[in-house]
Amino acid sequence: MPSKRTTLAPLLSALVLLGGVPQVHAAEKSPQGTVNVYIGTYTGKKSLGIYLSRLDTTTGSMSTPELAAETANPSWITIHPSRKFLFAAGESGYPEGGAVTGFTIAADGKLTAINKQGPNGKGPCHLAIDSTGKVIVVSNYGDGSVSALKIAADGSLSPSHWVDQHPALSDKQKPHAHAAEFDPSNQFAVVADAGIDRLYVYRLNAATGDLTPNDPPFLTTATDTHPRHLTFSADGKFCYNIDERSMSVSAFSFDAKKGTLRELQSIPTLPKDFDGKGGSTAELIMHPSGKFLYGSNRGHDSIVAFSVDAQTGKLTLVGHASTQGKTPRGFGIDPTGKWLLAGNQSSDTIVQFKIDQTTGALTPTGTQFELGAPVCFKFLENK
């Protein structure tokens, strides 16, 4: 595939791709076989909010990302199970210490704001929606709290009705809730707190939107691992966590009846010959097939790939792929599992990789785009 690289100017709504590939405008209805790619950013001179691109899942060709909604620092975005709404965590730039904003998704992919609510905490950095689409859990990095908001049928958000403030354990161990994930049974939410080395487990009452601490309420990870992001296996038997400071991935068995975790393995995300100084991990995503697990390494500036043993839940290193930029905080995998998009936060680029369906290895396609601080990717199939 020919190399394509373009620069986004905030005041321009469309640019022409290099390499002779026709551009698909966001205002056009997407043809069959493509997906919408929504990109969350830290806003500034090179970005104004949430961007939209079209990805052809057969060929991998992409349109130039265009502004879908102007909003401050949407560092995490997520799509509602109904596919009608998108929600963004505005990490900063709001008087209430952050905001959660809901958007309707139009037929052309563009976004229209519905309403926003305060996160009942400070510095919201992650959103998780339960499978019924009625509850959204907010992880507030700034003050280490976790809160919940209800989602109405029209996508509007109610003020936060529940909050749990994680404790400070010492002057050096202060809470920083970083991510929540619902297990496949939708009975539990597991929350990674990177500041105090804990994985919290809450029971969900989807009918009321209430969450209550499980028994036991949390699992303590090894000191200074800093658990950051989570994902489950499709069958719910295993839970995986990427550790920000220790630069490792931890595999756990998960008891779907009791909501308890038991560690099975911890495996490094870095090559053996890299010292890891000044680095940290970020995102963790399971391949749609369940056969591979991917994580991002900041400092080493790479995506690490593991194969997953479906029976034991344990991981085996596949390899590393350079993101060809600096600070890959967020990345995404399209629903077909063929393509991975990595966002280089510090060098303002998006880089595309093709995924080997047999081995899980990543190969850069040569497709790149410039966009200010891209840090989150979500895909919406066109059906």
N, C-alpha and C positions, 0 to 999 in steps of 0.2 A: 504494500500500500504506500502511495507517495506521501512524503512528509507534508503536513499542513500546519502552519503556525500563523496565528493572527493576533492582533492587539485589540483589546476592548477599550474604547474611550467611553466614560460614563454617560456622555450626552448623546452618543450615537446609539440607535436602536438596532442597527444591522450593519455588518461588515462582510466583505467578500472573502471567502476562503481562498488560500493559495493552493496551488496544485491542480487547478482545473476541475475541482469537484463542485457541482452546483450547490448553492445554499438553499436550505429550507427555512423559510421565515416562520417565526413562532405564531404569527397570525394565521397561517395556513393550517387547515386540518391535516393531521398526520396520516400518511398512508399506512395501510396494513403492513405489519412486520416491523414497525418502528415503536420505540418507547420514548416517553418524555423523560428527560433527565433534569431534575431540579437540583440546583447547586446553592448551598448556603455559604455565606461569606462573612468575614469581618469587613465592615464598610469603611470607606475612606476615599482617597483620591482616585482609586482604581476600581472601586466597587460601590454600588448603591443599594444592594439588598440581595434578593433571591433571583437567580438567573435560570433560564430554560434553554435546553438544547434538545435536538432530536437525534436519536441513535437508531440506525438501521441495524437490527440485530443479526441480519444475515451477512452483510458486508463489513459492518463496523464503521461505516461512514457516519459522520456527525455534522450537524449544523453549528454555526458559530453561536455560542451562548449569548442570549439576549435577555434584557431585564424583564422579569415577569412580575415583580412587585418591589417597590421601593420601601425599605424598612431597615431600621438600625440594627446592625450586628446580629443577623440571624445565623448564629454559629451552629445551631442544630435545627434541623427540619425533619418532619415526619408526616406520612400520609395516612389518612383515616381509612379504616377497613372498607368503608363504602366507596372509596376512591373519589368521593365528591369534594373532600376538604383536605387542606394542608395546614399544618400548624408549625409555628416557628418559635423558638426560644430566643428572645432578644437579650443577649447576655449582659449588655451594658448600654448606656445612652438613654436611660429612662429614669425619671425622678423616683419611681417606686422600687429602684434597685434591680430593674430588669422587667421584662414583660413576656407574656405568652400571647401570641396573636393567631387567630384563625382566619383562613382564607378559603373562599370557594374556588374551585378549579373549573374554568370555562372549557368549552369544547375545543378552543384553540390552544389550551394549555395555560393561558394567562391567569393570573391570580387577582382576586378582589377581596380586600379585607372585610371581615365580618365584624369582629370586635376583638378587644384585647383585655387581659386581666393581669393584675400583679401576681407574681409567683408565690406570694406568701413566704418570701425569703429573699436572698440576695444572690445575684449572679447565676441565673438559671442557665445551665449548660447542656441539658439533655431532657428529652421528652419521651415517654413511653405510653402507648395507648393500648388498653386491654382489648381482647378479641371481640367484645360486644360493641366496642366503639363508644362507650358511655363515660369512660374514666380516662383521664390523662394524668400521669404521675410526672412531677417535675423534680429534677435533681438540681439543687441550688448549691453551686460550688462555693459561692462567696461566704455563706454563713453555715454551711454544712447541714442544711435542713432538707427534708423531703416533703413535698406537698402534693395535693390532689385537687383537680378541678373536674367538674362535670361538663359533658358535651351534650348539647341539645340536638334534636333531630335536624335542625337547620344549620348545625355546625357552630352555633354560638357557644361561648364559654361562660359558665357561672363563676362567681368569685370562689376562691379556694375554700373548701369546706373541711379540710383536714391537713394537719402539718405535724411532722415529727422532727424535733430538733436533736441532732446527734450531739453527744457531749464532747468537750475538750478533755483529753486525758492528761495533758501537761502543757507547758508553754510551747513545747516543740511539736506536740501532737494535737493539732486542732482539726476539727472535722471539715471535710470537703467532699460532700456527696457528688459523685461524678456521673453515674448512670444507673438506670433501672431497667430491668427486663421482666416481662411476665413469662411464666413457664407455659408450655404448650397447653396444659389443662386449664389455664386461666384462673387457677386457684391461688397462686402465689406471685408476689413481685419480689425479686432479689435486687438489692441496691448495693452498688460498690461505693464505699467511702474511702477515697484515696488518702485522706489526711490521717485517719486513725487505724488503718489496716484492718478493716472489718467489711464483711459481706452481711448486710442485714436482710432478713426475710420477713415479709409481711403477708398475712392472709387477706385476700380480697373478697369483699362482698359486692359482686358486680351490680346487684339490684339496688343497693343503697349508695355505692361508690365509696364505702368506708373500708379502711385498711386497719388491721390490728397486728401488733407484733406477734410473730410466731413463737413457739416454745421449742427450742431456745430461740431468742430473738436475733442472734447473729453468730457468725463464725469468725474467729480471729485468724487472720493470715499471718505469715511470717513477718517479723519486724522489718519495716522499711521496704516492703514490697510495693505498697501504694496501689491497690486494686483500682482499675480505672473503668474499663468497659467489659460487658458480659454478652454471652450468647448461649443459646441452648441447642442441643441436638433436636432434630424434628420429633423424635419419639419421647423427648423429655427426660430421658434417662441420665443425660450428662449435661453439665454446665461448664462453660469455659470462661476464664477471666484473664484479661491481659494486665500485667503488673507494670505500672509506669516507671517506677524507680529501679526495680531489680531487673527490668527488661527481660521478662519471662512470660510464659503463658501457663496458667494452672488449670488442670483438668479435675473436675469433681464429679462424683456420682451424685444424683439427685433423687431423693425419695419423694415422689409426687403425692404420696398420701400424708406424709409427715412434714414435708417442706424442709428437709434437712440435707445438708451438704457434707460430703466426705471427700477429702483430697486424695486424688489418685496419682498425680504426676505434676511436676513443674519442669518446664523445658525452656532453655534460653531462646530468645528471639534473634540473637546476634551470632555471626560466625565466630568460631573459636579464636581466630586470629585478630579480632577487634576488641580493643580494651573497653569500649563503651563509655568512656569519660565524656561527660557533658551531654549524654544522650538520654532519651526517654521514649517509651512506647506511647501509642495513642489509640487507634481504632482496632477493632476486632470483628471480623465478619465470617460467617459460615457460608461456604459455597452452596448454591441451591440443591446440588446433588447430595450434600451431606458428607461427601468424600474428602473435602479439603477445608482447611481453616487458614485464614490470612490475617496478618497483623502488620501495623506500620511502625517503623523505627525512625524516630527523629534523632538527628546526629549522625547515625549511620546512613540515613536518608534512603531507606529501602522498604520494600514490602517482603515480609517473610511468609513462606508457604509451608504448611504442614499437611500431611495425609492423616486421615482420621480412621481409627479402627472402630467400626460400628459395634463390635461385640464388647470390647474392653473400654472404649472411650479414649484410649491413649493416642498420643500424637507422635508422628515421626517427621523429622525435618525433610522437606523437599528441596528448598533452596531459597535464595534471596535475589531480588531484582531491584536495581537502582531506580529510584523515581526520577532521576535526571534533573533534580532540583533540590531545594532546601526545605526542610521541615514538613514532611508529609504527615500532617495531622489526621486528615480524613481521606477516605477513599470509598468507592462503591463498586458493587458487582451487579451487572444487569440480570433480569429475571431468567434469561436463558443460560446464564453461567458462562457465556463465551467471552465477555469483555469486562475488564477492570479499569476504572478511572481513578487515578491518584491525584490528589490536590497538594501542590507544594505551597504551603502557606507563606513562607518567607521569600520565595522567588516568583510568586504570582503566576504559576502555570498549572495547567491540567495536562496530564500525560496518559495516553491510552495504552493498554496491554491486552494481548490476546491470551486466553487461558487454555492450556492444553487439557482437554477433557479426560485424558488417560492418566497423566502424571500430576496435573495441577500446576505445572511450571508456567511462568509468565514470560511473554516475549513482547517487547515494545513494538508497536505498529508503525511508529513514526508520526502519528497524529498528536499534535499538541496545540493548546490554546493558551492565550494569556488572559488572566482574570485576577483581580486583586484578592488575595488571601482566600482562596477556595478551601473550605474546611468540612463540607458535608455534602453527600450525594444521595439522592433518593430517586428511584425509578418508578414510573407509572406506565403500565402496559395499556395499549390502546385496543379496547375490545368493543 
